[in-house]
């Protein structure tokens, strides 16, 4: 399956710039997630790739096919891009059976009847719904409807798959099963996939690469582990789960190793950095699971970092502790239960990473006349 390349994609709605020169590549057979809060531009990016939005500027290509080029005034219609799209609402036809919904993209492509019957049977077996071919959407569970929508997107043999928050209508347990099932299916098919979500757990669990978006920009890109452990900015660190932030001054203690010093932090907080931190205040991020809490050793000793447990939250398989360490309020995750009182706090060797302030959003674009768009979504499904 060919790669997808997006270059300097820009979109404005009125005076609001919703995409600000977005560029990225989805490698062949990779699962890439656009992650970010509502209004960050992730769905607009996905729908631009699908052909349902017309950007103001930029290019979109899929392998050696140029799908969109604003300067050249090239815009391949959605139904001719040969991409499989799964919408957040599933967009199933309520009056059609499961088989008829899946057959729809094949019928509008005028495939022979025998080929349609064969292909519908194949994809329904692929999504484990062959036995519900004659059911109507209202007779299915949310998870089954989601699989029908996926089967319809795969029916015509797309060269890439675009998924817009397909699990948002499912309950928590079903979401977990669905993402495991979809991840296995994507790897088995080897299909290039772009996935949109605001759920960081989904992004971390499913992706080969995560693109974090904010204010119409990609603010961080990398593997799930890299983005989580080295977020780069405060926004990314906060968006991908809980995080503690400590601010102080940095002192070099070795080759690429520094110590963050601040009042109330006995022994400081060591961290690694490829380049020297800027002079003045430096902020590091520390994940709660990187803090180890234990009973203080009798007679003193230990790391010397002591804190007071001020609140404990039971989360099933672990506890979330709120700690007061001098002027600092920290959170720690642990499978151990400790009572209210004084605890010793230890840090993993690579627990801390420098984060920067988030860049300000770009200024609104000047008002431009709205484009008249009526994407024929049904024809491109």
N, C-alpha and C positions, 0 to 999 in steps of 0.2 A: 504494500500500500504506500503511495507516495506521501511525502511530507507536506505540511501546510505552512506557508510563509506569509506573515502579515508584516507590512512595512509602513511605518509612519502614518498609521490610521488615525484620522481626525474626524470628529463628528460634533456638531452643535445642534441644539434644539433651542431656537430663539436666540437668546444671548448667553445661554449656558453651554459651556464646552464640556461634553460628557466623555469624549475620547480625546486625549492630548498626545498625538504622535505615538501611538501604541505600536510597538514592534516586537515580534517574537517568532520563533519557529517551532513547530510541533514535529519532531523527528518521526520518520517512518516507523509504524507499529507501536508508538509510544502513547501512553495515557497521560495527558497534560491537563491540569486543573486550573481554571481561573477562579481565584478565591478572593473574596472581599465583601464588605458590607453592602447593604442595599444602596443603590444609587452610585456605585463606584464605576460602573461602565462595563461590567463583565458580561451581562446579557446582551447589551448593545454590540459588544465585540463579537459574541457568538452569532447573533442574528445578522451581522454584517458579513461574516464568513458564509452563512447559509444563503444569503442573498435577499433577506427580508428587510434589511435596512440599506440605504445607499449613503455611504460616508461622504463627507465633504472633500477629503483628501486621502491619499495613500494608495497602496496596492495590496492585493490579496492573490496569492497563487497557490496552486495545488499540484505538486509535481511540476511538470513542464507546461501546465495549463494556466494561463493568466485569467483569473476569474473577474478581477476588478482592477481598474486603473483610472483614477479620477482625472489625471492629466490627459490621458489618451481617450477619455470618454468611452472606456470599455466597461461593460457591466453585463456579465453573463446572467441570464434569468435564473432564478432559484431552481426551477424545474429542470434546468439543463446542467446544473452543477454536479449532479449525481452524488449528492451527500445525503446521508441518513440523519434525520432530525427527530429528537424526542423532546416534546414540549413539556413544560412544567405541569400543565393541565391535562396532559396526555392527548387531548383533542381527538377522542374517538367519536365516530359517528354513532349516536345512540340507536338509530333505526336499523343499523347493519349488524349482522352477526360478527363474531370474532374473525371467522374466515373471510368474510366480505370486507371487513376493515383492513385486514392484512393484504388482501388482493387489490385494494384500491390503487396504490401506486403502480401496480403492474398493468391494470386495466387502462389507466390514462396513458401509459406508454405503448398501448396496443399490442401487448404480448399475446401470443396464441393461447387459446383457452387451456389446452393440455399443459402448456408450460406454467400457466398461472396456478392450476390445480396442484401440479407437482411442487412448485416453489412454496406455495402457501403451506402445504403439508410439511415440507422440510423445515421451514422457519418456526412453525408452531411446535414441532418436536424439539427443535433447538432450545426453545424457551419453556419446554415442558408443559405445553398447553394443547397438545393434539387432541386430548379428550374433551376440550371445551370449544371446539371449532364452531359449533352451531349455537352457542350461547350468545346472549346480547350483553353489552357492557354493564348494564345495571344488575346483571346476575352474577357479576364477578366481584371479588374482593379488590381493595386498592392495589395490593401487590400484583394480582393477576392482571388488572387493567394496565399497570405499568409495564408488564411483560408483553402484553398485546401491542402497546405503543412501540416497544423496542422491536418486536417482530415485524411490525409494519415498516419501521425504519430500515430493517435489514433485508426486507423482501426483494428489493430490486438490485441487491448486490452492490451497495454503495462503496465508494473508495475511501470514505472516512465517516466517522460517526460524531454527531454533535448532540450533547445532552444538556438541557437547561433545567437544573435542579429537579431531576426526575423522581427523587425520593421525598420531596417536601410534603407530600400528602400522606405519607406512611407513618405509622406509629414507631416508637423508638426501637422496639425489638424487631419489627419487620424491616426497618431501615438497615439494621445491622446485617440481617440475612440477605437483603437485596444487594447491598454493596459487595458482599462476599461473592454472591452469585454472578453479578455483573463483571466484577474483576476477573473471575475465572473465565467467563465467556469471552471477554475482550482479549485475554491472553491466548485462549484457544484459537480464536479467529485471526489474531494478529492484525487487527484493524486499527488504524490511526484514529485516536479519539481525543476530542476536546470536551471537557466536563466543566460545567458551571455550578458553583455552590457557595453558600456562605457558611457552611458547616466545616469547621476546621478538622473535626474527627474524620469526616468523609475524605477530605483532601489528603490528610496524612496517611490514611489507611489504603487508599486506592492508587495514588499517583506515582508516576515515574518522575514527574517534575511539577512543581507548584509555581504559579505566577500570582503573586499577591498584588491586588489592585486597590488603589485609593485615589479619589478625585480624578478619575479618568486616566491614570497612569499606572504602569507596572512599577511598583516600588521595591519588589524583591523577587528574585527568580532563583530556583535551585531545586535540589532533591528535597524530599520531605524532611530528612534528618538535618540537612544543612540549613534549611530555612528555619526549622524549629530551634536548633541549637545556636545558630549564628544569625539572628533576625536582622541585625544591622540598624534598625530604627525602633524607636519606642512603639510606634503604631503596630508594626509587624509582631513585635514581642507580645504586645497585649492582645492582638487579634488571634494569635495562635496559642491560646490557653492562658493560664494564670502566670504571673511573673512578678518578682520583687525587683525594685529599682533602688539602687544605692548610689548616692552622689558624694564625691569627695575629690581629693587631689591624687594624682598618680605619681608614683616614684619607681624608677627603673631598678630592678633587683637582679636582672640577668639578661641574657640574649633573648629579646622578644618577650620577656616576662616582666610584669609590673605589679605593684601593690597599690590598691586603692585604700587610702587612709582617710578616716573621718571620725569625728567624735562619736563615742559609743560603739565602735567596732574594734574590739581588742584584737591585736595582731593583724588588722587590716584584711582585705580580700584580694587574693592573688588572681591575676588574669593574664592571658596571652594576647598579644596584638602584633600584626604584621608590620604596622607602622607606629611610630611613637604617638601617643595620645596628644591632643592639643594642650597647650598650657591652660591653666585655670581649671574650672570644675569639669569633672569627668563623671559620666553616669554609666554604670554597668547593670546588666540584667542577670538575675539569678532565678532559675526555675525552682518552684517549691520542692520538687522531688530531688533536687540537688542538695537540699539541706537535710542533714541527719541529726535527729534529736535523741537524746538519751539522758539518763539520770546522771547528775554530776558525780564524778568519782569522789569517794570519801577522802577527806583530808585535803581537798583541792586538787590541783594538777589539771591535766587535760588541756584543751585548746585555750581555755580562758574565756571563750565566748559563751556567756550565760544569758538566758532570756527568761522572761516570765510567760507562761501559757495563759492567755487571757480568754481564749474561746476554743472549743473543740466541736467539730462537725463530723458526725459519723456518715460515711459515704458508701457503706456496704463492705467492700473489700479493703478499704483504707480509711484513714482519718485525715481531716484537714485541720491543722492547728494554726491559730493566730498567735503570734509571738510579739512581745515587746522587748526590744533590745536597746536600752538607752532611749534615744529619741526615735528609733527606727521601728516601724511596724512591719513584720514579715509574716509570710505564710509558708508552711511546711507540710508536705505530704508524707505519711508514714503508715505502714501496716501495724505498727506497734501502738498500743494504747498507753498513754502516760497521763497522770493526773494533773490537776491544776497546781502550779508551783514553778519552781526554778528548774530549768533543763539546760543541758549543755548542747550547743549548736556547733556542728562540724560541716565543712564544705567539701564537696568533691574537688579534686585538683583542677579540673577544667570547668568548674561550675559557672564562672562569670564570663560575660562577654560585653564588650563596649557597645553601647547603642547611642545613636545620635538623635537629635530632635527631628521631627518629621518636617519635610519641606512643605512650605505653604502651597496651597492649590494655586494653579495658574489663574490669571485674571480672566474674567468672562470675555468671551470672544465678542466682537462687534456684531450687532444684529444683522442677520442675513435673511433673505426671503426664504420661507419654508419651501421645501421641495414637495411636490405632489407625489406621494408614494401609495400604491395599492398592491403590495406584494401578494401574489396568488399563492398563499401558503398551502392551500389544499392541493393545488396542482403539483407542489414540490415535495409533498410528504412521501 
